[in-house]
Amino acid sequence: MRTGIVYNPMIFACNRAKENPGWKFARTKATVALKIVSNRSLFYPKTIEMESIDQDSPLNDSSEHESLDRTFREPIDEVRFGQAIATLLPIELEIGSGKGLFLTNAAQSDPSRFFIGLELAAKYAREAQSKLERLKIQNAVFIASDATRVIATEVPDESLVAVHVYFPDPWWKAKHKKRRVLSDETIVHIERVLKPHGELHFWTDVLDYYEIAVPRIIELTSMNGPHYIPEPTSTHSMDYRTHFERRTRLNGLPVYRARFVRNVQ
């Protein structure tokens, strides 16, 4: 923010909400937080003790909404993916891995599996990959790519033991909902790439997204579900599946979770 300018968070939030119905506003110790839920603005007149939105957050980063005219961002991403998908370890894949919190923790917790993160924002994928290398985690990789294209064209049949989709972009405007990552085409491909007994994990803080995606999964696939997932207990400030789950739960908002299992055919 530039200095010398009087900043009114209420006016700023309202103006941004008018420009973008999907915009979420939060600021350290702000007395007002504006949350846009199901295309409606709700005011929460309480002090919120939480981290300010990072300057490179998806809420500020237009790269989250950019589209690729190719499957992989750079040649190195295609090389890394080819090496990862050829591993002999059971593979779990995350669509939209963001800053990599879930995948990094999962890889550390279970060295017997290999984890692939597909992330459209190259900045996030590069930073998450650098963290893996600093921590010397060798059973995970982050790929800057268009996940829907990778799933459709690059992942072999029955090659994954799990697919994770956590807090995908809701694309609030009706005309943009076709851009949602859990499109009919992607749902069908997810079932195709899962091994028998493989699992699809879908979490979102947007009820509209949940109520549309879950029935489509039921209708388009033969997977068993949705299975109930209880809210996990968090033992410390970063004990959450993703940064978005942390932000949502700290604000006292619900998270909608579903797990599907591919049947043996």
MIROMI-887848 format. One record per residue (C-alpha): residue number from 1; residue in one letter; chain; x, y, z. Coordinates in nm, 3 decimals. Layout:
// MIROMI-887848
+-----+----+----+---------+---------+---------+
!   i ! aa ! ch !      xx !      yy !      zz !
+-----+----+----+---------+---------+---------+
! NUM !  a !  A !       X !       Y !       Z !
...
+-----+----+----+---------+---------+---------+
END
This chain:
// MIROMI-887848
+-----+----+----+---------+---------+---------+
!   i ! aa ! ch !      xx !      yy !      zz !
+-----+----+----+---------+---------+---------+
!   1 !  m !  A !   0.000 !   0.000 !   0.000 !
!   2 !  r !  A !   0.133 !   0.344 !  -0.082 !
!   3 !  t !  A !   0.209 !   0.575 !   0.212 !
!   4 !  g !  A !   0.039 !   0.910 !   0.258 !
!   5 !  i !  A !  -0.303 !   0.774 !   0.160 !
!   6 !  v !  A !  -0.587 !   0.753 !   0.411 !
!   7 !  y !  A !  -0.704 !   0.390 !   0.411 !
!   8 !  n !  A !  -1.060 !   0.299 !   0.505 !
!   9 !  p !  A !  -1.098 !  -0.083 !   0.505 !
!  10 !  m !  A !  -1.479 !  -0.068 !   0.483 !
!  11 !  i !  A !  -1.482 !   0.153 !   0.172 !
!  12 !  f !  A !  -1.198 !  -0.043 !   0.016 !
!  13 !  a !  A !  -1.371 !  -0.376 !   0.080 !
!  14 !  c !  A !  -1.704 !  -0.260 !  -0.061 !
!  15 !  n !  A !  -1.543 !  -0.118 !  -0.373 !
!  16 !  r !  A !  -1.348 !  -0.438 !  -0.434 !
!  17 !  a !  A !  -1.658 !  -0.649 !  -0.376 !
!  18 !  k !  A !  -1.846 !  -0.452 !  -0.641 !
!  19 !  e !  A !  -1.562 !  -0.512 !  -0.886 !
!  20 !  n !  A !  -1.523 !  -0.881 !  -0.811 !
!  21 !  p !  A !  -1.798 !  -1.084 !  -0.638 !
!  22 !  g !  A !  -1.549 !  -1.357 !  -0.554 !
!  23 !  w !  A !  -1.317 !  -1.130 !  -0.360 !
!  24 !  k !  A !  -1.254 !  -1.210 !   0.007 !
!  25 !  f !  A !  -1.124 !  -0.943 !   0.240 !
!  26 !  a !  A !  -0.931 !  -1.001 !   0.559 !
!  27 !  r !  A !  -0.674 !  -0.789 !   0.744 !
!  28 !  t !  A !  -0.487 !  -0.820 !   1.071 !
!  29 !  k !  A !  -0.702 !  -0.692 !   1.360 !
!  30 !  a !  A !  -0.948 !  -0.539 !   1.114 !
!  31 !  t !  A !  -1.279 !  -0.454 !   1.272 !
!  32 !  v !  A !  -1.469 !  -0.552 !   0.962 !
!  33 !  a !  A !  -1.417 !  -0.850 !   0.734 !
!  34 !  l !  A !  -1.609 !  -0.886 !   0.414 !
!  35 !  k !  A !  -1.674 !  -1.240 !   0.298 !
!  36 !  i !  A !  -1.852 !  -1.316 !  -0.024 !
!  37 !  v !  A !  -2.051 !  -1.638 !   0.006 !
!  38 !  s !  A !  -2.268 !  -1.771 !  -0.274 !
!  39 !  n !  A !  -2.258 !  -1.432 !  -0.450 !
!  40 !  r !  A !  -2.392 !  -1.253 !  -0.141 !
!  41 !  s !  A !  -2.192 !  -1.015 !   0.081 !
!  42 !  l !  A !  -2.204 !  -1.086 !   0.454 !
!  43 !  f !  A !  -2.056 !  -0.853 !   0.712 !
!  44 !  y !  A !  -1.882 !  -0.997 !   1.014 !
!  45 !  p !  A !  -1.851 !  -0.703 !   1.262 !
!  46 !  k !  A !  -1.587 !  -0.854 !   1.484 !
!  47 !  t !  A !  -1.214 !  -0.822 !   1.530 !
!  48 !  i !  A !  -1.030 !  -1.094 !   1.342 !
!  49 !  e !  A !  -0.696 !  -1.203 !   1.483 !
!  50 !  m !  A !  -0.526 !  -1.363 !   1.188 !
!  51 !  e !  A !  -0.242 !  -1.316 !   0.947 !
!  52 !  s !  A !  -0.275 !  -1.050 !   0.682 !
!  53 !  i !  A !  -0.325 !  -1.186 !   0.336 !
!  54 !  d !  A !   0.016 !  -1.246 !   0.189 !
!  55 !  q !  A !   0.116 !  -1.023 !  -0.096 !
!  56 !  d !  A !   0.150 !  -1.335 !  -0.309 !
!  57 !  s !  A !  -0.182 !  -1.482 !  -0.195 !
!  58 !  p !  A !  -0.422 !  -1.607 !  -0.464 !
!  59 !  l !  A !  -0.648 !  -1.324 !  -0.354 !
!  60 !  n !  A !  -0.389 !  -1.082 !  -0.485 !
!  61 !  d !  A !  -0.222 !  -1.293 !  -0.751 !
!  62 !  s !  A !  -0.376 !  -1.280 !  -1.095 !
!  63 !  s !  A !  -0.164 !  -1.579 !  -1.196 !
!  64 !  e !  A !  -0.419 !  -1.805 !  -1.027 !
!  65 !  h !  A !  -0.667 !  -1.707 !  -1.296 !
!  66 !  e !  A !  -0.436 !  -1.714 !  -1.593 !
!  67 !  s !  A !  -0.480 !  -1.988 !  -1.849 !
!  68 !  l !  A !  -0.214 !  -2.187 !  -2.029 !
!  69 !  d !  A !  -0.209 !  -2.250 !  -2.401 !
!  70 !  r !  A !  -0.006 !  -2.564 !  -2.325 !
!  71 !  t !  A !  -0.021 !  -2.843 !  -2.071 !
!  72 !  f !  A !   0.307 !  -2.767 !  -1.892 !
!  73 !  r !  A !   0.448 !  -2.425 !  -1.810 !
!  74 !  e !  A !   0.809 !  -2.506 !  -1.903 !
!  75 !  p !  A !   0.993 !  -2.807 !  -2.050 !
!  76 !  i !  A !   1.134 !  -2.888 !  -1.705 !
!  77 !  d !  A !   0.780 !  -2.939 !  -1.577 !
!  78 !  e !  A !   0.709 !  -3.196 !  -1.844 !
!  79 !  v !  A !   1.035 !  -3.376 !  -1.765 !
!  80 !  r !  A !   0.963 !  -3.381 !  -1.392 !
!  81 !  f !  A !   0.612 !  -3.509 !  -1.449 !
!  82 !  g !  A !   0.732 !  -3.788 !  -1.677 !
!  83 !  q !  A !   0.980 !  -3.902 !  -1.415 !
!  84 !  a !  A !   0.724 !  -3.882 !  -1.135 !
!  85 !  i !  A !   0.444 !  -4.072 !  -1.310 !
!  86 !  a !  A !   0.691 !  -4.353 !  -1.388 !
!  87 !  t !  A !   0.776 !  -4.417 !  -1.023 !
!  88 !  l !  A !   0.711 !  -4.762 !  -0.880 !
!  89 !  l !  A !   0.566 !  -4.614 !  -0.561 !
!  90 !  p !  A !   0.188 !  -4.567 !  -0.520 !
!  91 !  i !  A !   0.108 !  -4.218 !  -0.652 !
!  92 !  e !  A !  -0.119 !  -3.953 !  -0.502 !
!  93 !  l !  A !  -0.193 !  -3.642 !  -0.709 !
!  94 !  e !  A !  -0.321 !  -3.303 !  -0.597 !
!  95 !  i !  A !  -0.504 !  -3.074 !  -0.838 !
!  96 !  g !  A !  -0.425 !  -2.714 !  -0.744 !
!  97 !  s !  A !  -0.149 !  -2.767 !  -0.488 !
!  98 !  g !  A !  -0.109 !  -2.396 !  -0.411 !
!  99 !  k !  A !   0.176 !  -2.326 !  -0.170 !
! 100 !  g !  A !   0.222 !  -2.697 !  -0.113 !
! 101 !  l !  A !   0.130 !  -2.732 !   0.256 !
! 102 !  f !  A !  -0.071 !  -3.053 !   0.217 !
! 103 !  l !  A !   0.162 !  -3.230 !  -0.023 !
! 104 !  t !  A !   0.478 !  -3.141 !   0.169 !
! 105 !  n !  A !   0.335 !  -3.268 !   0.497 !
! 106 !  a !  A !   0.194 !  -3.581 !   0.333 !
! 107 !  a !  A !   0.526 !  -3.668 !   0.170 !
! 108 !  q !  A !   0.708 !  -3.631 !   0.501 !
! 109 !  s !  A !   0.448 !  -3.843 !   0.680 !
! 110 !  d !  A !   0.443 !  -4.127 !   0.426 !
! 111 !  p !  A !   0.771 !  -4.197 !   0.245 !
! 112 !  s !  A !   0.620 !  -4.515 !   0.098 !
! 113 !  r !  A !   0.414 !  -4.307 !  -0.148 !
! 114 !  f !  A !   0.495 !  -4.051 !  -0.416 !
! 115 !  f !  A !   0.304 !  -3.722 !  -0.430 !
! 116 !  i !  A !   0.254 !  -3.503 !  -0.738 !
! 117 !  g !  A !   0.125 !  -3.146 !  -0.708 !
! 118 !  l !  A !  -0.019 !  -2.975 !  -1.016 !
! 119 !  e !  A !  -0.040 !  -2.597 !  -0.982 !
! 120 !  l !  A !  -0.137 !  -2.339 !  -1.244 !
! 121 !  a !  A !   0.047 !  -2.052 !  -1.071 !
! 122 !  a !  A !   0.411 !  -2.108 !  -1.163 !
! 123 !  k !  A !   0.532 !  -1.892 !  -0.874 !
! 124 !  y !  A !   0.368 !  -2.119 !  -0.619 !
! 125 !  a !  A !   0.488 !  -2.437 !  -0.789 !
! 126 !  r !  A !   0.848 !  -2.310 !  -0.801 !
! 127 !  e !  A !   0.848 !  -2.198 !  -0.437 !
! 128 !  a !  A !   0.694 !  -2.526 !  -0.319 !
! 129 !  q !  A !   0.948 !  -2.726 !  -0.521 !
! 130 !  s !  A !   1.232 !  -2.522 !  -0.372 !
! 131 !  k !  A !   1.106 !  -2.602 !  -0.024 !
! 132 !  l !  A !   1.103 !  -2.974 !  -0.105 !
! 133 !  e !  A !   1.464 !  -2.951 !  -0.217 !
! 134 !  r !  A !   1.567 !  -2.759 !   0.096 !
! 135 !  l !  A !   1.401 !  -3.023 !   0.314 !
! 136 !  k !  A !   1.552 !  -3.301 !   0.099 !
! 137 !  i !  A !   1.208 !  -3.454 !   0.039 !
! 138 !  q !  A !   1.247 !  -3.690 !  -0.256 !
! 139 !  n !  A !   0.903 !  -3.852 !  -0.276 !
! 140 !  a !  A !   0.717 !  -3.545 !  -0.400 !
! 141 !  v !  A !   0.727 !  -3.296 !  -0.685 !
! 142 !  f !  A !   0.542 !  -2.979 !  -0.782 !
! 143 !  i !  A !   0.460 !  -2.921 !  -1.149 !
! 144 !  a !  A !   0.359 !  -2.585 !  -1.299 !
! 145 !  s !  A !   0.083 !  -2.697 !  -1.532 !
! 146 !  d !  A !  -0.281 !  -2.695 !  -1.634 !
! 147 !  a !  A !  -0.408 !  -2.977 !  -1.413 !
! 148 !  t !  A !  -0.719 !  -3.046 !  -1.619 !
! 149 !  r !  A !  -0.507 !  -3.102 !  -1.930 !
! 150 !  v !  A !  -0.259 !  -3.318 !  -1.742 !
! 151 !  i !  A !  -0.537 !  -3.538 !  -1.605 !
! 152 !  a !  A !  -0.699 !  -3.566 !  -1.949 !
! 153 !  t !  A !  -0.391 !  -3.636 !  -2.161 !
! 154 !  e !  A !  -0.089 !  -3.730 !  -1.949 !
! 155 !  v !  A !  -0.208 !  -3.959 !  -1.668 !
! 156 !  p !  A !  -0.247 !  -4.328 !  -1.760 !
! 157 !  d !  A !  -0.552 !  -4.534 !  -1.672 !
! 158 !  e !  A !  -0.560 !  -4.677 !  -1.319 !
! 159 !  s !  A !  -0.228 !  -4.521 !  -1.222 !
! 160 !  l !  A !  -0.317 !  -4.326 !  -0.904 !
! 161 !  v !  A !  -0.418 !  -4.435 !  -0.556 !
! 162 !  a !  A !  -0.565 !  -4.095 !  -0.469 !
! 163 !  v !  A !  -0.662 !  -3.760 !  -0.620 !
! 164 !  h !  A !  -0.694 !  -3.457 !  -0.394 !
! 165 !  v !  A !  -0.888 !  -3.141 !  -0.478 !
! 166 !  y !  A !  -0.879 !  -2.889 !  -0.193 !
! 167 !  f !  A !  -1.049 !  -2.548 !  -0.203 !
! 168 !  p !  A !  -1.052 !  -2.501 !  -0.582 !
! 169 !  d !  A !  -1.129 !  -2.160 !  -0.729 !
! 170 !  p !  A !  -1.510 !  -2.125 !  -0.714 !
! 171 !  w !  A !  -1.535 !  -1.896 !  -1.020 !
! 172 !  w !  A !  -1.828 !  -1.710 !  -0.869 !
! 173 !  k !  A !  -1.988 !  -1.558 !  -1.177 !
! 174 !  a !  A !  -2.239 !  -1.786 !  -1.350 !
! 175 !  k !  A !  -2.072 !  -1.739 !  -1.689 !
! 176 !  h !  A !  -1.738 !  -1.849 !  -1.541 !
! 177 !  k !  A !  -1.854 !  -2.162 !  -1.358 !
! 178 !  k !  A !  -1.765 !  -2.371 !  -1.662 !
! 179 !  r !  A !  -1.401 !  -2.298 !  -1.570 !
! 180 !  r !  A !  -1.431 !  -2.484 !  -1.240 !
! 181 !  v !  A !  -1.169 !  -2.756 !  -1.215 !
! 182 !  l !  A !  -1.427 !  -3.024 !  -1.127 !
! 183 !  s !  A !  -1.595 !  -3.006 !  -1.465 !
! 184 !  d !  A !  -1.784 !  -3.306 !  -1.601 !
! 185 !  e !  A !  -1.487 !  -3.396 !  -1.821 !
! 186 !  t !  A !  -1.238 !  -3.382 !  -1.535 !
! 187 !  i !  A !  -1.464 !  -3.584 !  -1.304 !
! 188 !  v !  A !  -1.479 !  -3.864 !  -1.563 !
! 189 !  h !  A !  -1.100 !  -3.857 !  -1.607 !
! 190 !  i !  A !  -1.044 !  -3.870 !  -1.232 !
! 191 !  e !  A !  -1.235 !  -4.197 !  -1.214 !
! 192 !  r !  A !  -1.038 !  -4.327 !  -1.514 !
! 193 !  v !  A !  -0.696 !  -4.260 !  -1.361 !
! 194 !  l !  A !  -0.778 !  -4.400 !  -1.016 !
! 195 !  k !  A !  -0.687 !  -4.758 !  -0.935 !
! 196 !  p !  A !  -0.961 !  -4.982 !  -0.793 !
! 197 !  h !  A !  -1.014 !  -4.868 !  -0.432 !
! 198 !  g !  A !  -0.844 !  -4.540 !  -0.523 !
! 199 !  e !  A !  -0.989 !  -4.232 !  -0.354 !
! 200 !  l !  A !  -1.103 !  -3.884 !  -0.455 !
! 201 !  h !  A !  -1.086 !  -3.626 !  -0.175 !
! 202 !  f !  A !  -1.278 !  -3.303 !  -0.235 !
! 203 !  w !  A !  -1.293 !  -3.018 !   0.018 !
! 204 !  t !  A !  -1.433 !  -2.668 !  -0.032 !
! 205 !  d !  A !  -1.558 !  -2.374 !   0.170 !
! 206 !  v !  A !  -1.816 !  -2.290 !  -0.097 !
! 207 !  l !  A !  -2.148 !  -2.467 !  -0.041 !
! 208 !  d !  A !  -2.266 !  -2.391 !  -0.396 !
! 209 !  y !  A !  -1.959 !  -2.566 !  -0.539 !
! 210 !  y !  A !  -2.011 !  -2.866 !  -0.311 !
! 211 !  e !  A !  -2.381 !  -2.899 !  -0.391 !
! 212 !  i !  A !  -2.309 !  -2.896 !  -0.765 !
! 213 !  a !  A !  -1.992 !  -3.109 !  -0.777 !
! 214 !  v !  A !  -2.096 !  -3.394 !  -0.546 !
! 215 !  p !  A !  -2.417 !  -3.481 !  -0.735 !
! 216 !  r !  A !  -2.225 !  -3.466 !  -1.064 !
! 217 !  i !  A !  -1.965 !  -3.711 !  -0.930 !
! 218 !  i !  A !  -2.248 !  -3.945 !  -0.827 !
! 219 !  e !  A !  -2.420 !  -3.914 !  -1.164 !
! 220 !  l !  A !  -2.114 !  -3.936 !  -1.390 !
! 221 !  t !  A !  -1.914 !  -4.209 !  -1.215 !
! 222 !  s !  A !  -1.963 !  -4.542 !  -1.043 !
! 223 !  m !  A !  -1.751 !  -4.437 !  -0.746 !
! 224 !  n !  A !  -1.881 !  -4.512 !  -0.400 !
! 225 !  g !  A !  -1.962 !  -4.208 !  -0.187 !
! 226 !  p !  A !  -1.970 !  -3.946 !  -0.067 !
! 227 !  h !  A !  -1.826 !  -4.075 !   0.259 !
! 228 !  y !  A !  -1.842 !  -3.850 !   0.563 !
! 229 !  i !  A !  -1.517 !  -3.690 !   0.678 !
! 230 !  p !  A !  -1.518 !  -3.549 !   1.032 !
! 231 !  e !  A !  -1.343 !  -3.220 !   1.092 !
! 232 !  p !  A !  -0.983 !  -3.297 !   1.192 !
! 233 !  t !  A !  -0.851 !  -3.168 !   1.523 !
! 234 !  s !  A !  -0.576 !  -2.909 !   1.487 !
! 235 !  t !  A !  -0.301 !  -2.923 !   1.748 !
! 236 !  h !  A !  -0.110 !  -2.611 !   1.641 !
! 237 !  s !  A !  -0.147 !  -2.301 !   1.423 !
! 238 !  m !  A !  -0.036 !  -2.473 !   1.102 !
! 239 !  d !  A !  -0.199 !  -2.812 !   1.163 !
! 240 !  y !  A !  -0.441 !  -2.782 !   0.872 !
! 241 !  r !  A !  -0.475 !  -2.961 !   0.539 !
! 242 !  t !  A !  -0.413 !  -2.640 !   0.340 !
! 243 !  h !  A !  -0.368 !  -2.267 !   0.400 !
! 244 !  f !  A !  -0.725 !  -2.214 !   0.280 !
! 245 !  e !  A !  -0.861 !  -2.457 !   0.537 !
! 246 !  r !  A !  -0.667 !  -2.275 !   0.807 !
! 247 !  r !  A !  -0.803 !  -1.936 !   0.701 !
! 248 !  t !  A !  -1.160 !  -2.065 !   0.672 !
! 249 !  r !  A !  -1.167 !  -2.240 !   1.010 !
! 250 !  l !  A !  -0.999 !  -1.955 !   1.194 !
! 251 !  n !  A !  -1.282 !  -1.736 !   1.068 !
! 252 !  g !  A !  -1.537 !  -1.981 !   1.207 !
! 253 !  l !  A !  -1.669 !  -2.075 !   0.863 !
! 254 !  p !  A !  -1.766 !  -2.428 !   0.757 !
! 255 !  v !  A !  -1.566 !  -2.662 !   0.535 !
! 256 !  y !  A !  -1.753 !  -2.914 !   0.320 !
! 257 !  r !  A !  -1.571 !  -3.244 !   0.272 !
! 258 !  a !  A !  -1.638 !  -3.553 !   0.060 !
! 259 !  r !  A !  -1.451 !  -3.874 !  -0.010 !
! 260 !  f !  A !  -1.527 !  -4.108 !  -0.300 !
! 261 !  v !  A !  -1.382 !  -4.454 !  -0.362 !
! 262 !  r !  A !  -1.346 !  -4.615 !  -0.702 !
! 263 !  n !  A !  -1.520 !  -4.952 !  -0.716 !
! 264 !  v !  A !  -1.355 !  -5.271 !  -0.835 !
! 265 !  q !  A !  -1.478 !  -5.342 !  -1.187 !
+-----+----+----+---------+---------+---------+
END
